[in-house]
């Protein structure tokens, strides 16, 4: 059986004619429904059953290579790009594990962030958590801290004085302790402001 292939490389036209003296082995493999892929033993490439490159492989080098040719050391053809799924399954399994670990970590951060927002709401503040940071806005100032840090360093901006953020002392072991400190700090300032107004 004769087959012709034409190629155009850098505007030069090439034509190759391939003659398979006995292509019955290839025809049998192509028609066999239990055969997934066909391999070339010389190049160690495996192909889809309809790949045109199979017609150029000598009969003695053609072999059925099973469902997962990569396990046998074969590499996929870059033209027909066969998909055995073996390495794809391994890759998907790896990606699934990484995604699970990432989501597990994100979920924990999200849960903590939402809980801190609710505590802020209970204290009469506005709290917004994102990416391991919580911003707290009160009537007298603004605060933020990284709630996954140990120890937690609290940053404070006083609206009344118009200064930028500064680190508030002391540091804290838990985000709830930091929020309680903010509440006490704000309540003390409100009481001082009320007393000051009463004495004027």
TIRO-2110 file (N, C-alpha, C; in Angstrom, 1 decimal):
// TIRO-2110
0.8, -1.2, 0.0, N, 1, A
0.0, 0.0, 0.0, CA, 1, A
0.9, 1.2, 0.0, C, 1, A
0.6, 2.2, -0.9, N, 2, A
1.4, 3.4, -1.0, CA, 2, A
0.6, 4.6, -0.4, C, 2, A
1.3, 5.5, 0.3, N, 3, A
0.7, 6.7, 0.8, CA, 3, A
1.7, 7.8, 0.6, C, 3, A
1.1, 9.0, 0.2, N, 4, A
1.9, 10.2, -0.1, CA, 4, A
1.6, 11.2, 0.9, C, 4, A
2.7, 11.9, 1.4, N, 5, A
2.6, 13.0, 2.3, CA, 5, A
3.3, 14.2, 1.7, C, 5, A
2.7, 15.4, 1.8, N, 6, A
3.2, 16.6, 1.3, CA, 6, A
3.6, 17.6, 2.4, C, 6, A
4.7, 18.2, 2.3, N, 7, A
5.2, 19.2, 3.3, CA, 7, A
5.6, 20.5, 2.7, C, 7, A
5.3, 21.6, 3.3, N, 8, A
5.8, 22.9, 2.9, CA, 8, A
6.6, 23.5, 4.0, C, 8, A
8.0, 23.5, 3.8, N, 9, A
8.9, 23.9, 4.8, CA, 9, A
9.6, 25.1, 4.2, C, 9, A
9.5, 26.3, 4.8, N, 10, A
10.1, 27.5, 4.4, CA, 10, A
10.0, 27.7, 2.9, C, 10, A
8.7, 27.6, 2.4, N, 11, A
8.3, 27.8, 1.0, CA, 11, A
9.0, 26.8, 0.1, C, 11, A
9.4, 25.7, 0.6, N, 12, A
10.0, 24.6, -0.3, CA, 12, A
9.0, 23.4, -0.2, C, 12, A
8.6, 22.9, -1.3, N, 13, A
7.6, 21.8, -1.3, CA, 13, A
8.3, 20.5, -1.3, C, 13, A
7.9, 19.6, -0.4, N, 14, A
8.5, 18.2, -0.4, CA, 14, A
7.3, 17.3, -0.4, C, 14, A
7.6, 16.1, -1.1, N, 15, A
6.6, 15.1, -1.1, CA, 15, A
7.3, 13.8, -0.8, C, 15, A
6.7, 13.0, 0.1, N, 16, A
7.3, 11.7, 0.5, CA, 16, A
6.2, 10.7, 0.2, C, 16, A
6.7, 9.6, -0.4, N, 17, A
5.8, 8.5, -0.7, CA, 17, A
6.3, 7.3, 0.2, C, 17, A
5.4, 6.7, 0.9, N, 18, A
5.8, 5.6, 1.8, CA, 18, A
5.1, 4.4, 1.4, C, 18, A
5.8, 3.3, 1.3, N, 19, A
5.3, 2.1, 0.9, CA, 19, A
5.4, 1.1, 2.0, C, 19, A
4.2, 0.6, 2.5, N, 20, A
4.2, -0.5, 3.5, CA, 20, A
4.0, -1.8, 2.7, C, 20, A
5.0, -2.7, 2.8, N, 21, A
4.8, -3.9, 2.1, CA, 21, A
3.7, -4.8, 2.6, C, 21, A
3.7, -4.8, 3.9, N, 22, A
2.6, -5.6, 4.5, CA, 22, A
2.0, -4.8, 5.7, C, 22, A
1.0, -4.2, 5.5, N, 23, A
0.4, -3.3, 6.5, CA, 23, A
-0.7, -4.0, 7.3, C, 23, A
-0.8, -5.3, 7.2, N, 24, A
-1.9, -6.0, 7.8, CA, 24, A
-1.9, -5.9, 9.3, C, 24, A
-0.7, -5.9, 9.9, N, 25, A
-0.5, -5.8, 11.4, CA, 25, A
-1.1, -4.4, 11.8, C, 25, A
-0.8, -3.3, 11.1, N, 26, A
-1.3, -2.0, 11.5, CA, 26, A
-2.8, -2.0, 11.3, C, 26, A
-3.3, -2.5, 10.2, N, 27, A
-4.8, -2.6, 10.0, CA, 27, A
-5.5, -3.3, 11.1, C, 27, A
-4.9, -4.5, 11.5, N, 28, A
-5.5, -5.3, 12.5, CA, 28, A
-5.5, -4.5, 13.9, C, 28, A
-4.4, -3.8, 14.2, N, 29, A
-4.4, -3.0, 15.4, CA, 29, A
-5.4, -1.9, 15.4, C, 29, A
-5.5, -1.2, 14.2, N, 30, A
-6.4, -0.1, 14.1, CA, 30, A
-7.8, -0.5, 14.2, C, 30, A
-8.2, -1.7, 13.7, N, 31, A
-9.6, -2.1, 13.8, CA, 31, A
-9.9, -2.8, 15.1, C, 31, A
-8.9, -3.2, 15.9, N, 32, A
-9.2, -3.9, 17.1, CA, 32, A
-9.7, -2.9, 18.2, C, 32, A
-10.9, -3.1, 18.7, N, 33, A
-11.5, -2.2, 19.6, CA, 33, A
-10.8, -2.3, 21.0, C, 33, A
-10.1, -3.3, 21.3, N, 34, A
-9.5, -3.5, 22.6, CA, 34, A
-8.1, -2.8, 22.6, C, 34, A
-7.6, -2.3, 21.5, N, 35, A
-6.4, -1.6, 21.4, CA, 35, A
-6.6, -0.1, 21.6, C, 35, A
-5.9, 0.5, 22.6, N, 36, A
-6.1, 1.9, 22.9, CA, 36, A
-5.1, 2.8, 22.0, C, 36, A
-3.8, 2.4, 22.1, N, 37, A
-2.8, 3.1, 21.4, CA, 37, A
-1.8, 2.2, 20.7, C, 37, A
-1.1, 2.8, 19.7, N, 38, A
-0.1, 2.0, 19.0, CA, 38, A
1.2, 2.7, 19.1, C, 38, A
2.2, 1.9, 19.4, N, 39, A
3.6, 2.5, 19.7, CA, 39, A
4.6, 2.1, 18.6, C, 39, A
5.6, 2.9, 18.5, N, 40, A
6.7, 2.7, 17.7, CA, 40, A
7.9, 2.3, 18.6, C, 40, A
8.3, 1.0, 18.5, N, 41, A
9.4, 0.5, 19.4, CA, 41, A
10.7, 1.2, 19.2, C, 41, A
11.0, 1.7, 18.0, N, 42, A
12.3, 2.4, 17.8, CA, 42, A
12.3, 3.8, 18.4, C, 42, A
11.3, 4.6, 18.1, N, 43, A
11.3, 6.0, 18.7, CA, 43, A
10.7, 6.1, 20.1, C, 43, A
10.1, 5.0, 20.5, N, 44, A
9.4, 5.0, 21.9, CA, 44, A
8.3, 6.0, 22.0, C, 44, A
7.7, 6.3, 20.8, N, 45, A
6.5, 7.2, 20.8, CA, 45, A
5.3, 6.4, 20.7, C, 45, A
4.2, 6.8, 21.3, N, 46, A
2.9, 6.1, 21.1, CA, 46, A
1.9, 7.1, 20.5, C, 46, A
1.0, 6.6, 19.7, N, 47, A
0.1, 7.3, 18.8, CA, 47, A
-1.3, 6.9, 19.0, C, 47, A
-2.2, 7.9, 18.6, N, 48, A
-3.6, 7.5, 18.4, CA, 48, A
-3.7, 6.5, 17.2, C, 48, A
-4.7, 5.7, 17.2, N, 49, A
-4.8, 4.7, 16.1, CA, 49, A
-4.9, 5.3, 14.7, C, 49, A
-5.4, 6.5, 14.6, N, 50, A
-5.6, 7.2, 13.3, CA, 50, A
-4.4, 8.1, 13.0, C, 50, A
-3.4, 8.1, 13.7, N, 51, A
-2.2, 9.1, 13.5, CA, 51, A
-1.6, 8.7, 12.1, C, 51, A
-1.3, 9.7, 11.3, N, 52, A
-0.7, 9.5, 10.0, CA, 52, A
0.7, 9.0, 10.1, C, 52, A
1.4, 9.2, 11.2, N, 53, A
2.8, 8.8, 11.3, CA, 53, A
2.9, 7.3, 11.4, C, 53, A
1.9, 6.6, 11.8, N, 54, A
1.9, 5.2, 12.0, CA, 54, A
2.2, 4.5, 10.6, C, 54, A
1.7, 5.1, 9.5, N, 55, A
1.9, 4.6, 8.2, CA, 55, A
3.4, 4.6, 7.8, C, 55, A
4.2, 5.4, 8.4, N, 56, A
5.6, 5.5, 8.1, CA, 56, A
6.5, 4.6, 8.9, C, 56, A
5.9, 3.9, 9.9, N, 57, A
6.7, 3.1, 10.8, CA, 57, A
6.8, 1.7, 10.2, C, 57, A
8.0, 1.1, 10.2, N, 58, A
8.1, -0.3, 9.7, CA, 58, A
7.3, -1.2, 10.6, C, 58, A
6.8, -2.3, 9.9, N, 59, A
5.9, -3.2, 10.6, CA, 59, A
6.5, -3.8, 11.8, C, 59, A
7.8, -4.1, 11.8, N, 60, A
8.4, -4.8, 12.9, CA, 60, A
8.5, -3.9, 14.1, C, 60, A
8.4, -2.6, 13.9, N, 61, A
8.5, -1.6, 15.1, CA, 61, A
7.1, -1.3, 15.6, C, 61, A
6.0, -1.7, 15.0, N, 62, A
4.7, -1.4, 15.4, CA, 62, A
4.2, -2.4, 16.5, C, 62, A
3.7, -1.8, 17.6, N, 63, A
3.2, -2.7, 18.7, CA, 63, A
2.0, -2.0, 19.4, C, 63, A
1.1, -2.8, 19.9, N, 64, A
0.0, -2.3, 20.8, CA, 64, A
0.7, -2.0, 22.1, C, 64, A
0.3, -0.9, 22.8, N, 65, A
1.1, -0.6, 24.0, CA, 65, A
0.2, -0.4, 25.2, C, 65, A
-1.1, -0.9, 25.2, N, 66, A
-1.9, -0.9, 26.3, CA, 66, A
-2.6, 0.5, 26.6, C, 66, A
-3.3, 0.5, 27.7, N, 67, A
-4.1, 1.6, 28.1, CA, 67, A
-3.2, 2.8, 28.6, C, 67, A
-2.1, 2.5, 29.3, N, 68, A
-1.2, 3.5, 29.9, CA, 68, A
0.2, 3.3, 29.4, C, 68, A
0.5, 3.7, 28.2, N, 69, A
1.8, 3.5, 27.6, CA, 69, A
2.9, 4.1, 28.4, C, 69, A
2.7, 5.2, 29.1, N, 70, A
3.7, 5.9, 29.9, CA, 70, A
4.3, 4.9, 30.9, C, 70, A
3.5, 4.0, 31.4, N, 71, A
4.0, 3.1, 32.4, CA, 71, A
5.1, 2.2, 31.8, C, 71, A
5.0, 2.0, 30.5, N, 72, A
5.9, 1.1, 29.8, CA, 72, A
7.1, 1.9, 29.2, C, 72, A
7.2, 3.2, 29.5, N, 73, A
8.3, 4.0, 29.0, CA, 73, A
8.1, 4.7, 27.7, C, 73, A
6.8, 4.7, 27.1, N, 74, A
6.6, 5.4, 25.9, CA, 74, A
6.2, 6.8, 26.1, C, 74, A
6.5, 7.7, 25.1, N, 75, A
6.2, 9.1, 25.2, CA, 75, A
5.1, 9.4, 24.1, C, 75, A
4.3, 10.4, 24.4, N, 76, A
3.2, 10.7, 23.5, CA, 76, A
3.7, 11.4, 22.2, C, 76, A
3.1, 11.1, 21.1, N, 77, A
3.4, 11.8, 19.8, CA, 77, A
3.0, 13.2, 19.9, C, 77, A
3.8, 14.2, 19.4, N, 78, A
3.5, 15.6, 19.5, CA, 78, A
2.5, 16.0, 18.4, C, 78, A
2.2, 15.2, 17.4, N, 79, A
1.3, 15.6, 16.4, CA, 79, A
-0.1, 15.1, 16.7, C, 79, A
-0.3, 13.9, 17.0, N, 80, A
-1.7, 13.4, 17.3, CA, 80, A
-2.1, 13.7, 18.8, C, 80, A
-1.1, 13.9, 19.7, N, 81, A
-1.2, 14.2, 21.1, CA, 81, A
-2.2, 13.2, 21.8, C, 81, A
-1.8, 11.9, 21.8, N, 82, A
-2.7, 11.0, 22.4, CA, 82, A
-2.9, 11.2, 23.9, C, 82, A
-4.0, 10.8, 24.5, N, 83, A
-4.2, 11.1, 25.9, CA, 83, A
-4.6, 9.8, 26.6, C, 83, A
-3.5, 9.3, 27.3, N, 84, A
-3.8, 8.0, 28.0, CA, 84, A
-4.4, 8.2, 29.3, C, 84, A
-4.2, 9.4, 29.9, N, 85, A
-4.8, 9.7, 31.1, CA, 85, A
-3.9, 9.4, 32.3, C, 85, A
-2.9, 8.5, 32.1, N, 86, A
-2.1, 8.1, 33.3, CA, 86, A
-1.5, 9.2, 34.0, C, 86, A
-0.6, 10.0, 33.3, N, 87, A
0.0, 11.1, 33.9, CA, 87, A
-1.0, 12.2, 34.3, C, 87, A
-2.0, 12.3, 33.5, N, 88, A
-3.1, 13.3, 33.8, CA, 88, A
-3.8, 13.0, 35.1, C, 88, A
-4.0, 11.7, 35.3, N, 89, A
-4.6, 11.3, 36.6, CA, 89, A
-3.7, 11.6, 37.7, C, 89, A
-2.4, 11.3, 37.6, N, 90, A
-1.5, 11.7, 38.6, CA, 90, A
-1.4, 13.2, 38.9, C, 90, A
-1.4, 14.0, 37.8, N, 91, A
-1.4, 15.4, 37.9, CA, 91, A
-2.6, 16.0, 38.5, C, 91, A
-3.8, 15.4, 38.1, N, 92, A
-5.1, 15.9, 38.7, CA, 92, A
-5.1, 15.5, 40.2, C, 92, A
-4.6, 14.4, 40.6, N, 93, A
-4.6, 13.9, 42.0, CA, 93, A
-3.7, 14.9, 42.8, C, 93, A
-2.6, 15.3, 42.2, N, 94, A
-1.7, 16.2, 42.9, CA, 94, A
-2.3, 17.6, 43.0, C, 94, A
-3.0, 18.0, 41.9, N, 95, A
-3.7, 19.3, 42.0, CA, 95, A
-4.8, 19.3, 43.0, C, 95, A
-5.6, 18.2, 43.0, N, 96, A
-6.7, 18.1, 44.0, CA, 96, A
-6.2, 18.2, 45.4, C, 96, A
-5.1, 17.5, 45.7, N, 97, A
-4.5, 17.6, 47.1, CA, 97, A
-4.1, 19.0, 47.4, C, 97, A
-3.4, 19.7, 46.5, N, 98, A
-2.9, 21.0, 46.7, CA, 98, A
-4.1, 22.0, 46.9, C, 98, A
-5.2, 21.8, 46.1, N, 99, A
-6.4, 22.6, 46.2, CA, 99, A
-7.1, 22.4, 47.5, C, 99, A
-7.1, 21.1, 48.0, N, 100, A
-7.8, 20.8, 49.2, CA, 100, A
-7.0, 21.5, 50.4, C, 100, A
-5.7, 21.4, 50.3, N, 101, A
-4.9, 22.0, 51.4, CA, 101, A
-5.0, 23.5, 51.4, C, 101, A
-5.1, 24.1, 50.2, N, 102, A
-5.2, 25.5, 50.1, CA, 102, A
-6.6, 26.0, 50.6, C, 102, A
-7.6, 25.2, 50.2, N, 103, A
-9.0, 25.6, 50.6, CA, 103, A
-9.2, 25.4, 52.1, C, 103, A
-8.5, 24.3, 52.6, N, 104, A
-8.6, 24.1, 54.1, CA, 104, A
-8.0, 25.2, 54.8, C, 104, A
-6.9, 25.7, 54.3, N, 105, A
-6.2, 26.9, 55.0, CA, 105, A
-7.1, 28.1, 54.8, C, 105, A
-7.5, 28.4, 53.6, N, 106, A
-8.4, 29.5, 53.4, CA, 106, A
-9.6, 29.5, 54.2, C, 106, A
-10.2, 28.3, 54.3, N, 107, A
-11.5, 28.2, 55.0, CA, 107, A
-11.3, 28.5, 56.5, C, 107, A
-10.1, 28.1, 57.1, N, 108, A
-9.8, 28.4, 58.5, CA, 108, A
-9.7, 29.9, 58.6, C, 108, A
-9.0, 30.6, 57.7, N, 109, A
-8.8, 32.0, 57.8, CA, 109, A
-10.2, 32.7, 57.6, C, 109, A
-11.0, 32.2, 56.7, N, 110, A
-12.3, 32.8, 56.5, CA, 110, A
-13.2, 32.7, 57.7, C, 110, A
-13.1, 31.5, 58.3, N, 111, A
-14.0, 31.3, 59.5, CA, 111, A
-13.5, 32.2, 60.7, C, 111, A
-12.2, 32.4, 60.9, N, 112, A
-11.7, 33.3, 61.9, CA, 112, A
-12.1, 34.7, 61.6, C, 112, A
-11.9, 35.1, 60.3, N, 113, A
-12.3, 36.5, 59.9, CA, 113, A
-13.7, 36.8, 60.1, C, 113, A
-14.6, 35.9, 59.8, N, 114, A
-16.1, 36.1, 60.0, CA, 114, A
-16.4, 36.2, 61.5, C, 114, A
-15.8, 35.3, 62.3, N, 115, A
-16.0, 35.4, 63.7, CA, 115, A
-15.6, 36.7, 64.3, C, 115, A
-14.4, 37.2, 63.8, N, 116, A
-13.9, 38.5, 64.3, CA, 116, A
-14.8, 39.6, 63.9, C, 116, A
-15.4, 39.6, 62.7, N, 117, A
-16.3, 40.6, 62.2, CA, 117, A
-17.5, 40.6, 63.1, C, 117, A
-18.0, 39.5, 63.5, N, 118, A
-19.2, 39.4, 64.4, CA, 118, A
-18.9, 40.0, 65.8, C, 118, A
-17.7, 39.7, 66.3, N, 119, A
-17.3, 40.3, 67.6, CA, 119, A
-17.3, 41.8, 67.5, C, 119, A
-16.7, 42.3, 66.4, N, 120, A
-16.7, 43.8, 66.2, CA, 120, A
-18.1, 44.3, 66.2, C, 120, A
-19.0, 43.7, 65.5, N, 121, A
-20.4, 44.1, 65.4, CA, 121, A
-21.0, 44.1, 66.8, C, 121, A
-20.7, 43.1, 67.6, N, 122, A
-21.2, 43.1, 69.0, CA, 122, A
-20.7, 44.2, 69.9, C, 122, A
-19.4, 44.7, 69.6, N, 123, A
-18.8, 45.8, 70.3, CA, 123, A
-19.3, 47.1, 69.8, C, 123, A
-20.0, 47.1, 68.7, N, 124, A
-20.5, 48.4, 68.1, CA, 124, A
-19.4, 49.0, 67.1, C, 124, A
-18.5, 48.2, 66.6, N, 125, A
-17.5, 48.6, 65.7, CA, 125, A
-17.9, 48.1, 64.3, C, 125, A
-17.2, 48.6, 63.3, N, 126, A
-17.2, 48.0, 62.0, CA, 126, A
-15.9, 47.2, 61.7, C, 126, A
-16.0, 45.9, 61.4, N, 127, A
-14.9, 45.1, 61.2, CA, 127, A
-14.9, 44.5, 59.8, C, 127, A
-13.8, 44.5, 59.1, N, 128, A
-13.8, 43.9, 57.8, CA, 128, A
-12.5, 43.0, 57.7, C, 128, A
-12.7, 41.7, 57.5, N, 129, A
-11.5, 40.8, 57.5, CA, 129, A
-11.3, 40.4, 56.0, C, 129, A
-10.0, 40.4, 55.7, N, 130, A
-9.6, 39.9, 54.3, CA, 130, A
-8.1, 39.5, 54.4, C, 130, A
-7.8, 38.4, 53.8, N, 131, A
-6.4, 37.9, 53.6, CA, 131, A
-5.6, 37.9, 54.9, C, 131, A
-6.2, 37.5, 56.0, N, 132, A
-5.5, 37.4, 57.3, CA, 132, A
-5.4, 38.7, 58.0, C, 132, A
-6.0, 39.8, 57.5, N, 133, A
-6.0, 41.1, 58.2, CA, 133, A
-7.4, 41.5, 58.5, C, 133, A
-7.6, 42.2, 59.7, N, 134, A
-8.9, 42.7, 60.0, CA, 134, A
-8.7, 44.2, 60.2, C, 134, A
-9.6, 45.0, 59.5, N, 135, A
-9.7, 46.5, 59.7, CA, 135, A
-10.8, 46.7, 60.6, C, 135, A
-10.6, 47.5, 61.6, N, 136, A
-11.6, 47.9, 62.6, CA, 136, A
-11.8, 49.4, 62.6, C, 136, A
-13.0, 49.8, 62.4, N, 137, A
-13.3, 51.3, 62.4, CA, 137, A
-14.2, 51.6, 63.6, C, 137, A
-13.8, 52.5, 64.4, N, 138, A
-14.7, 52.9, 65.6, CA, 138, A
-15.0, 54.4, 65.4, C, 138, A
-15.8, 54.9, 66.4, N, 139, A
-16.1, 56.4, 66.3, CA, 139, A
-14.9, 57.2, 66.5, C, 139, A
-13.9, 56.8, 67.2, N, 140, A
-12.8, 57.6, 67.5, CA, 140, A
-11.5, 57.3, 66.7, C, 140, A
-11.5, 56.2, 66.1, N, 141, A
-10.2, 55.8, 65.4, CA, 141, A
-10.3, 54.6, 64.5, C, 141, A
-9.2, 54.3, 63.9, N, 142, A
-9.1, 53.1, 63.0, CA, 142, A
-8.0, 52.2, 63.5, C, 142, A
-8.2, 50.9, 63.3, N, 143, A
-7.3, 49.9, 63.8, CA, 143, A
-7.1, 48.8, 62.7, C, 143, A
-6.0, 48.1, 62.7, N, 144, A
-5.9, 46.9, 62.0, CA, 144, A
-4.8, 46.0, 62.5, C, 144, A
-5.0, 44.7, 62.3, N, 145, A
-3.9, 43.8, 62.7, CA, 145, A
-4.0, 42.5, 61.9, C, 145, A
-2.9, 41.8, 61.8, N, 146, A
-2.9, 40.5, 61.1, CA, 146, A
-3.2, 39.4, 62.2, C, 146, A
-4.4, 38.8, 62.0, N, 147, A
-4.9, 38.0, 63.1, CA, 147, A
-4.2, 36.6, 63.1, C, 147, A
-3.4, 36.2, 62.1, N, 148, A
-2.7, 35.0, 62.1, CA, 148, A
-1.3, 35.1, 62.7, C, 148, A
-0.8, 36.3, 62.9, N, 149, A
0.5, 36.6, 63.5, CA, 149, A
0.5, 36.2, 64.9, C, 149, A
1.7, 35.8, 65.4, N, 150, A
1.9, 35.5, 66.8, CA, 150, A
3.2, 36.1, 67.2, C, 150, A
3.3, 37.1, 68.1, N, 151, A
2.2, 37.8, 68.7, CA, 151, A
1.6, 38.8, 67.7, C, 151, A
0.4, 39.2, 68.0, N, 152, A
-0.3, 40.2, 67.2, CA, 152, A
0.1, 41.6, 67.6, C, 152, A
0.5, 42.4, 66.6, N, 153, A
0.8, 43.8, 66.8, CA, 153, A
-0.3, 44.6, 66.3, C, 153, A
-0.9, 45.4, 67.1, N, 154, A
-2.0, 46.2, 66.8, CA, 154, A
-1.6, 47.6, 66.3, C, 154, A
-2.1, 48.0, 65.1, N, 155, A
-1.8, 49.3, 64.6, CA, 155, A
-3.1, 50.2, 64.7, C, 155, A
-2.8, 51.5, 65.1, N, 156, A
-3.9, 52.4, 65.5, CA, 156, A
-3.7, 53.7, 64.8, C, 156, A
-4.8, 54.3, 64.3, N, 157, A
-4.8, 55.7, 63.8, CA, 157, A
-5.9, 56.4, 64.5, C, 157, A
-5.4, 57.5, 65.2, N, 158, A
-6.4, 58.3, 65.9, CA, 158, A
-7.0, 59.4, 65.1, C, 158, A
-8.3, 59.4, 64.8, N, 159, A
-8.9, 60.3, 64.0, CA, 159, A
-8.9, 61.8, 64.5, C, 159, A
-8.9, 61.8, 65.9, N, 160, A
-9.0, 63.2, 66.5, CA, 160, A
-7.7, 63.9, 66.3, C, 160, A
-6.5, 63.2, 66.4, N, 161, A
-5.2, 63.8, 66.3, CA, 161, A
-4.8, 63.9, 64.8, C, 161, A
-5.4, 63.2, 63.9, N, 162, A
-5.0, 63.2, 62.5, CA, 162, A
-3.7, 62.7, 62.1, C, 162, A
-3.1, 61.8, 63.0, N, 163, A
-1.8, 61.2, 62.8, CA, 163, A
-2.0, 59.9, 62.0, C, 163, A
-0.9, 59.4, 61.4, N, 164, A
-1.0, 58.1, 60.7, CA, 164, A
-1.0, 56.9, 61.7, C, 164, A
-0.9, 55.7, 61.2, N, 165, A
-0.9, 54.5, 62.0, CA, 165, A
0.4, 54.4, 62.8, C, 165, A
0.2, 53.9, 64.1, N, 166, A
1.4, 53.6, 64.9, CA, 166, A
1.1, 52.3, 65.6, C, 166, A
2.1, 51.6, 66.0, N, 167, A
2.0, 50.3, 66.7, CA, 167, A
1.6, 50.6, 68.1, C, 167, A
0.5, 50.0, 68.6, N, 168, A
-0.1, 50.1, 69.9, CA, 168, A
0.6, 49.0, 70.8, C, 168, A
1.0, 49.4, 72.0, N, 169, A
1.5, 48.4, 72.9, CA, 169, A
0.5, 48.1, 73.9, C, 169, A
0.4, 46.9, 74.4, N, 170, A
1.2, 45.7, 74.2, CA, 170, A
0.8, 44.9, 73.0, C, 170, A
1.5, 43.8, 72.8, N, 171, A
1.1, 42.9, 71.7, CA, 171, A
0.2, 41.8, 72.3, C, 171, A
-0.4, 41.0, 71.5, N, 172, A
-1.5, 40.1, 72.0, CA, 172, A
-1.3, 38.7, 71.4, C, 172, A
-1.7, 37.7, 72.2, N, 173, A
-1.6, 36.3, 71.8, CA, 173, A
-2.8, 35.8, 70.9, C, 173, A
-3.9, 36.5, 71.1, N, 174, A
-5.1, 36.0, 70.3, CA, 174, A
-5.8, 37.3, 69.7, C, 174, A
-6.5, 37.1, 68.6, N, 175, A
-7.2, 38.2, 68.0, CA, 175, A
-8.3, 38.7, 68.8, C, 175, A
-8.9, 37.8, 69.6, N, 176, A
-10.0, 38.3, 70.5, CA, 176, A
-9.5, 39.2, 71.6, C, 176, A
-8.3, 38.9, 72.1, N, 177, A
-7.7, 39.8, 73.1, CA, 177, A
-7.4, 41.2, 72.5, C, 177, A
-7.0, 41.2, 71.2, N, 178, A
-6.7, 42.5, 70.6, CA, 178, A
-8.0, 43.3, 70.4, C, 178, A
-9.1, 42.6, 70.1, N, 179, A
-10.4, 43.3, 69.9, CA, 179, A
-10.9, 43.8, 71.3, C, 179, A
-10.7, 43.0, 72.3, N, 180, A
-11.1, 43.4, 73.7, CA, 180, A
-10.3, 44.7, 74.1, C, 180, A
-9.0, 44.7, 73.8, N, 181, A
-8.2, 45.9, 74.0, CA, 181, A
-8.8, 47.1, 73.3, C, 181, A
-9.1, 46.9, 72.0, N, 182, A
-9.7, 48.0, 71.2, CA, 182, A
-11.0, 48.5, 71.9, C, 182, A
-11.8, 47.6, 72.3, N, 183, A
-13.1, 48.0, 73.0, CA, 183, A
-12.8, 48.8, 74.3, C, 183, A
-11.9, 48.3, 75.1, N, 184, A
-11.6, 49.0, 76.4, CA, 184, A
-10.9, 50.3, 76.1, C, 184, A
-10.0, 50.4, 75.1, N, 185, A
-9.4, 51.6, 74.8, CA, 185, A
-10.4, 52.7, 74.3, C, 185, A
-11.3, 52.3, 73.5, N, 186, A
-12.3, 53.2, 72.9, CA, 186, A
-13.3, 53.7, 74.1, C, 186, A
-13.7, 52.7, 74.9, N, 187, A
-14.6, 53.1, 76.0, CA, 187, A
-14.0, 54.0, 77.0, C, 187, A
-12.7, 53.8, 77.3, N, 188, A
-11.9, 54.7, 78.2, CA, 188, A
-11.8, 56.1, 77.6, C, 188, A
-11.6, 56.2, 76.3, N, 189, A
-11.5, 57.5, 75.6, CA, 189, A
-12.9, 58.2, 75.6, C, 189, A
-13.9, 57.4, 75.4, N, 190, A
-15.3, 58.0, 75.4, CA, 190, A
-15.6, 58.6, 76.8, C, 190, A
-15.2, 57.8, 77.9, N, 191, A
-15.5, 58.3, 79.2, CA, 191, A
-14.7, 59.5, 79.5, C, 191, A
-13.4, 59.6, 79.1, N, 192, A
-12.6, 60.7, 79.3, CA, 192, A
-13.2, 62.0, 78.6, C, 192, A
-13.7, 61.7, 77.4, N, 193, A
-14.3, 62.8, 76.6, CA, 193, A
-15.5, 63.3, 77.3, C, 193, A
-16.3, 62.4, 77.8, N, 194, A
-17.5, 62.8, 78.5, CA, 194, A
-17.2, 63.6, 79.8, C, 194, A
-16.2, 63.2, 80.5, N, 195, A
-15.8, 63.9, 81.7, CA, 195, A
-15.2, 65.3, 81.4, C, 195, A
-14.5, 65.4, 80.3, N, 196, A
-13.9, 66.6, 79.9, CA, 196, A
-15.0, 67.6, 79.5, C, 196, A
-16.0, 67.1, 78.8, N, 197, A
-17.2, 67.9, 78.4, CA, 197, A
-17.9, 68.4, 79.7, C, 197, A
-18.0, 67.6, 80.7, N, 198, A
-18.7, 67.9, 81.9, CA, 198, A
-18.0, 69.0, 82.7, C, 198, A
-16.7, 69.1, 82.6, N, 199, A
-15.9, 70.0, 83.4, CA, 199, A
-15.8, 71.4, 82.7, C, 199, A
-16.1, 71.4, 81.4, N, 200, A
-16.0, 72.7, 80.7, CA, 200, A
-17.2, 73.6, 80.9, C, 200, A
END
